[in-house]
Amino acid sequence: MMKVLHTVADSVLKHIQRSRHYYRKYNNTLPPRINRTYVRYAAECKKHYKDLNGEQNFDISPLIVDGGTLVQNAFPAQRAKAHVDKISALIEQKDPSVDYKDASGLSIGIKQPLITLGEDLLDVLHTPAVNAALLNFFQSNYRIEWATCYRSVPSEAIAGSWFWHSDSFPPHTCKLFLHLTEAMEDTGATQLMNREDTMAYRDAGYFGQQLDERYADLQDFAKEHKLPYRPFHNDANAGDATILDQNFFHRAVAPRKAFRDIVSFFFVPNILPWYEQLERDGIDSLTISGVPKDPHPKS
């Protein structure tokens, strides 16, 4: 009897968390307690920032409207190339820092990239346009929760991330992709959908969270439900940065030639600036440990 009750309760909760109201409020399907915790902490961080810096004339962030934005020349292209060469050497040498655990075989990871490749990768966050874009999104300080690095290799196969999907990260979080190689239509540009279209597809019944419910192509779904199909991508050169809200529909695109190297940073709101928080916590803290249920820093 209890098993049946739990099944019914889970079904009801899933229905609520995929409802129009819930998505518009939180843009994810996480439990309400986690969402409320992040909303409260984001408000606390905004108030603290305003108290210290006065009223700010923030614009509406393109992450909220378009799902993502491109910052050009966020990192020196020559230094990006040097990191690409180091990644290639590590792979060739079968270095212990190289991670081949991706089940798809289409992505090769570099463990602890800020240690393995170098802390100079953090310079992307000192670029004024990058910092301005992140401040405009958070309307407060922010911190790095973790950093990853991976190489996508050309392949005819399709991984789950190459289907249209939305992630389920807490509200008031975002990612930054530092492009070490170019990412264009034939070299692995990430395709995005804006907020309006993402919500319209959800209203029509497409959610793209679980792997077995994702489509590689949404054109037929769009025609069936009389929806616009207008994905877009930003051509990125080596040293450019893409900042995105990963909870709107997006998909990675397999590079058809060469490979694509990216360093990915995940951000959450914070009271202290990211560099002060990192000085407290140390580089070793930026390993993947999942998304914290409580966004307050540990130190």
Secondary structure per residue as TSV (DSSP state, phi and psi in degrees):
chain	resnum	aa	ss	phi	psi
A	1	M	-	360.0	-44.6
A	2	M	H	-62.5	-37.4
A	3	K	H	-63.0	-40.9
A	4	V	H	-64.2	-42.8
A	5	L	H	-63.0	-41.2
A	6	H	H	-64.3	-40.5
A	7	T	H	-62.7	-43.7
A	8	V	H	-64.3	-43.9
A	9	A	H	-62.9	-41.1
A	10	D	H	-63.7	-39.7
A	11	S	H	-64.6	-42.5
A	12	V	H	-65.4	-43.3
A	13	L	H	-63.4	-42.1
A	14	K	H	-61.5	-40.6
A	15	H	H	-63.1	-41.9
A	16	I	H	-65.0	-45.1
A	17	Q	H	-73.1	-13.8
A	18	R	T	-105.6	14.2
A	19	S	S	-78.5	159.4
A	20	R	H	-56.4	-45.6
A	21	H	H	-63.6	-44.6
A	22	Y	H	-65.7	-43.1
A	23	Y	H	-64.0	-40.1
A	24	R	H	-70.8	-23.1
A	25	K	H	-85.9	-42.0
A	26	Y	H	-120.3	-20.1
A	27	N	S	60.3	34.1
A	28	N	S	-161.9	-178.4
A	29	T	-	-122.5	28.8
A	30	L	S	-73.0	161.5
A	31	P	-	-59.9	145.6
A	32	P	H	-54.3	-36.3
A	33	R	H	-62.0	-43.0
A	34	I	H	-64.8	-45.0
A	35	N	H	-60.7	-44.8
A	36	R	H	-63.9	-36.1
A	37	T	H	-62.9	-44.1
A	38	Y	H	-68.4	-39.6
A	39	V	H	-62.6	-44.6
A	40	R	H	-63.8	-43.2
A	41	Y	H	-68.4	-38.5
A	42	A	H	-60.7	-41.6
A	43	A	H	-63.9	-39.7
A	44	E	H	-62.9	-42.9
A	45	C	H	-66.2	-40.6
A	46	K	H	-62.8	-44.0
A	47	K	H	-62.9	-43.4
A	48	H	H	-62.1	-43.8
A	49	Y	H	-63.8	-42.3
A	50	K	H	-65.8	-40.9
A	51	D	H	-61.4	-35.3
A	52	L	H	-82.6	-34.8
A	53	N	H	-114.5	-3.2
A	54	G	-	82.5	177.7
A	55	E	-	-62.5	133.7
A	56	Q	-	-112.6	140.7
A	57	N	-	-94.9	70.0
A	58	F	-	-74.7	141.5
A	59	D	-	-84.4	168.0
A	60	I	-	-68.7	123.4
A	61	S	-	-66.9	136.2
A	62	P	H	-61.9	-19.1
A	63	L	H	-66.4	-33.8
A	64	I	H	-75.8	-33.9
A	65	V	H	-91.1	-49.8
A	66	D	T	-101.7	-12.6
A	67	G	S	91.7	-21.7
A	68	G	E	-170.6	167.0
A	69	T	E	-149.5	156.4
A	70	L	E	-110.8	132.2
A	71	V	E	-112.2	115.8
A	72	Q	T	-82.0	151.1
A	73	N	T	54.1	43.5
A	74	A	S	-80.2	-15.8
A	75	F	S	-152.3	140.8
A	76	P	-	-58.9	129.6
A	77	A	H	-61.9	-36.7
A	78	Q	H	-67.3	-36.9
A	79	R	H	-71.4	-33.5
A	80	A	H	-60.7	-44.0
A	81	K	H	-63.1	-37.9
A	82	A	H	-62.2	-38.0
A	83	H	H	-68.8	-37.2
A	84	V	H	-60.8	-44.6
A	85	D	H	-62.2	-38.1
A	86	K	H	-68.6	-39.9
A	87	I	H	-61.4	-44.3
A	88	S	H	-60.4	-41.4
A	89	A	H	-66.1	-40.9
A	90	L	H	-62.6	-40.7
A	91	I	H	-66.7	-43.8
A	92	E	H	-63.7	-36.6
A	93	Q	T	-82.5	-3.1
A	94	K	T	53.5	45.8
A	95	D	-	-63.6	146.0
A	96	P	T	-59.6	-18.9
A	97	S	T	-76.3	-11.3
A	98	V	E	-84.0	130.5
A	99	D	E	-111.8	114.9
A	100	Y	-	-104.7	21.1
A	101	K	-	-77.3	-10.8
A	102	D	-	-60.4	120.0
A	103	A	T	-62.0	-28.9
A	104	S	T	-72.5	-22.8
A	105	G	S	73.6	6.4
A	106	L	S	-100.6	-3.2
A	107	S	E	-137.8	133.7
A	108	I	E	-115.2	124.3
A	109	G	E	-97.5	157.8
A	110	I	E	-118.8	118.0
A	111	K	S	-69.5	143.8
A	112	Q	S	41.7	64.3
A	113	P	H	-59.6	-31.3
A	114	L	H	-73.0	-18.1
A	115	I	H	-95.0	-45.9
A	116	T	H	-69.1	-43.6
A	117	L	T	-95.7	-36.7
A	118	G	-	138.1	144.4
A	119	E	G	-70.6	-11.7
A	120	D	G	-64.0	-15.0
A	121	L	G	-61.0	-24.5
A	122	L	G	-68.6	-14.2
A	123	D	G	-60.3	-23.2
A	124	V	G	-58.8	-30.6
A	125	L	G	-81.2	-12.5
A	126	H	G	-88.1	-8.1
A	127	T	S	-67.4	124.0
A	128	P	H	-53.3	-41.7
A	129	A	H	-67.4	-33.6
A	130	V	H	-69.3	-48.5
A	131	N	H	-60.8	-39.9
A	132	A	H	-63.8	-40.8
A	133	A	H	-65.7	-39.0
A	134	L	H	-71.9	-41.6
A	135	L	H	-61.9	-38.3
A	136	N	H	-65.6	-33.3
A	137	F	H	-75.2	-50.3
A	138	F	H	-79.7	-29.7
A	139	Q	S	56.7	31.6
A	140	S	S	-167.8	-179.6
A	141	N	E	-69.4	168.9
A	142	Y	E	-150.1	164.8
A	143	R	E	-136.4	161.3
A	144	I	E	-85.4	124.4
A	145	E	E	-88.6	-40.3
A	146	W	E	-160.7	164.0
A	147	A	E	-135.7	140.8
A	148	T	E	-132.7	164.4
A	149	C	E	-141.9	136.1
A	150	Y	E	-150.9	154.0
A	151	R	E	-112.3	123.2
A	152	S	E	-94.0	131.1
A	153	V	-	-108.3	151.2
A	154	P	-	-60.5	138.1
A	155	S	-	-164.7	151.3
A	156	E	S	-86.6	-16.3
A	157	A	S	-73.1	165.1
A	158	I	-	-125.3	125.4
A	159	A	-	-91.2	165.1
A	160	G	G	-60.4	-33.8
A	161	S	G	-72.9	-8.5
A	162	W	G	-95.0	6.9
A	163	F	S	-97.8	156.4
A	164	W	B	-65.1	125.2
A	165	H	B	-154.2	162.9
A	166	S	-	-123.4	139.9
A	167	D	-	-82.1	179.4
A	168	S	-	-132.6	63.8
A	169	F	-	-88.0	159.8
A	170	P	-	-62.5	158.5
A	171	P	S	-64.8	157.9
A	172	H	S	64.6	37.4
A	173	T	-	-132.2	159.0
A	174	C	E	-158.8	171.7
A	175	K	E	-121.4	155.2
A	176	L	E	-125.8	128.5
A	177	F	E	-102.0	114.7
A	178	L	E	-88.3	115.5
A	179	H	E	-84.1	114.5
A	180	L	S	-86.1	-21.7
A	181	T	S	-126.1	167.3
A	182	E	-	-66.9	151.3
A	183	A	B	-136.1	94.4
A	184	M	-	-122.7	-170.0
A	185	E	T	-56.3	-37.9
A	186	D	T	-103.7	6.3
A	187	T	T	-128.1	30.6
A	188	G	T	92.8	35.2
A	189	A	-	-68.5	139.7
A	190	T	-	-78.5	128.7
A	191	Q	E	-91.4	142.1
A	192	L	E	-128.5	158.2
A	193	M	-	-122.0	147.0
A	194	N	-	-77.8	176.4
A	195	R	H	-62.1	-45.8
A	196	E	H	-57.6	-47.3
A	197	D	H	-71.0	-39.0
A	198	T	H	-57.1	-47.7
A	199	M	H	-66.0	-36.5
A	200	A	H	-65.4	-39.3
A	201	Y	H	-68.2	-38.0
A	202	R	H	-65.0	-42.4
A	203	D	H	-59.9	-30.8
A	204	A	T	-85.1	-5.1
A	205	G	T	107.8	6.9
A	206	Y	-	-100.7	125.1
A	207	F	-	-118.1	-35.9
A	208	G	-	59.9	36.3
A	209	Q	-	-97.4	-60.9
A	210	Q	S	-71.6	146.1
A	211	L	G	-58.5	-37.2
A	212	D	G	-77.1	-2.2
A	213	E	G	-114.7	10.8
A	214	R	-	-93.9	144.2
A	215	Y	B	-111.0	141.7
A	216	A	S	-74.9	-28.9
A	217	D	-	-135.2	129.0
A	218	L	-	-105.1	9.6
A	219	Q	H	-65.1	-42.0
A	220	D	H	-66.0	-40.5
A	221	F	H	-61.6	-41.1
A	222	A	H	-62.9	-43.5
A	223	K	H	-64.7	-42.6
A	224	E	H	-61.7	-37.0
A	225	H	T	-105.4	11.4
A	226	K	T	54.4	49.6
A	227	L	-	-111.1	153.2
A	228	P	-	-71.5	145.4
A	229	Y	-	-121.8	97.5
A	230	R	-	-140.2	57.9
A	231	P	-	-63.8	155.8
A	232	F	B	-141.4	162.1
A	233	H	-	-141.8	159.0
A	234	N	-	-109.2	121.0
A	235	D	-	-64.7	123.1
A	236	A	B	-115.7	135.0
A	237	N	-	-96.6	166.3
A	238	A	T	-57.9	127.9
A	239	G	T	98.8	-10.3
A	240	D	-	-80.5	163.9
A	241	A	E	-131.3	133.7
A	242	T	E	-104.5	126.4
A	243	I	E	-112.0	128.8
A	244	L	E	-144.0	151.5
A	245	D	-	-90.4	107.5
A	246	Q	T	-73.1	-2.9
A	247	N	T	-88.9	-6.2
A	248	F	S	-89.8	159.7
A	249	F	-	-61.2	136.2
A	250	H	E	-158.7	167.1
A	251	R	E	-154.7	142.4
A	252	A	-	-75.1	149.5
A	253	V	-	-119.0	127.8
A	254	A	-	-63.2	132.5
A	255	P	-	-65.5	133.4
A	256	R	S	-88.5	-15.6
A	257	K	S	-145.7	154.2
A	258	A	S	57.5	-154.1
A	259	F	-	-138.2	170.4
A	260	R	E	-125.9	124.1
A	261	D	E	-109.8	131.4
A	262	I	E	-138.6	140.5
A	263	V	E	-107.0	126.9
A	264	S	E	-112.7	130.0
A	265	F	E	-114.2	136.8
A	266	F	E	-111.2	129.6
A	267	F	E	-117.5	147.3
A	268	V	E	-131.6	162.0
A	269	P	E	-62.7	157.8
A	270	N	E	-157.0	154.4
A	271	I	S	-74.9	-48.1
A	272	L	S	-85.8	153.8
A	273	P	-	-59.6	155.0
A	274	W	H	-58.8	-38.0
A	275	Y	H	-71.6	-32.9
A	276	E	H	-70.3	-39.4
A	277	Q	H	-65.8	-39.5
A	278	L	H	-67.4	-35.0
A	279	E	H	-63.6	-35.9
A	280	R	H	-69.8	-43.6
A	281	D	H	-89.1	-30.9
A	282	G	-	87.5	153.1
A	283	I	G	-59.5	-33.7
A	284	D	G	-60.1	-18.8
A	285	S	G	-74.4	-15.8
A	286	L	-	-90.4	47.2
A	287	T	S	-103.7	153.8
A	288	I	-	-67.4	122.1
A	289	S	-	-134.9	24.1
A	290	G	-	81.0	179.9
A	291	V	-	-90.8	124.9
A	292	P	-	-66.1	141.9
A	293	K	S	-70.3	-25.8
A	294	D	S	-120.4	120.7
A	295	P	-	-77.4	-7.7
A	296	H	S	-61.2	137.9
A	297	P	-	-66.4	157.3
A	298	K	-	-80.0	-16.0
A	299	S	-	-135.9	360.0
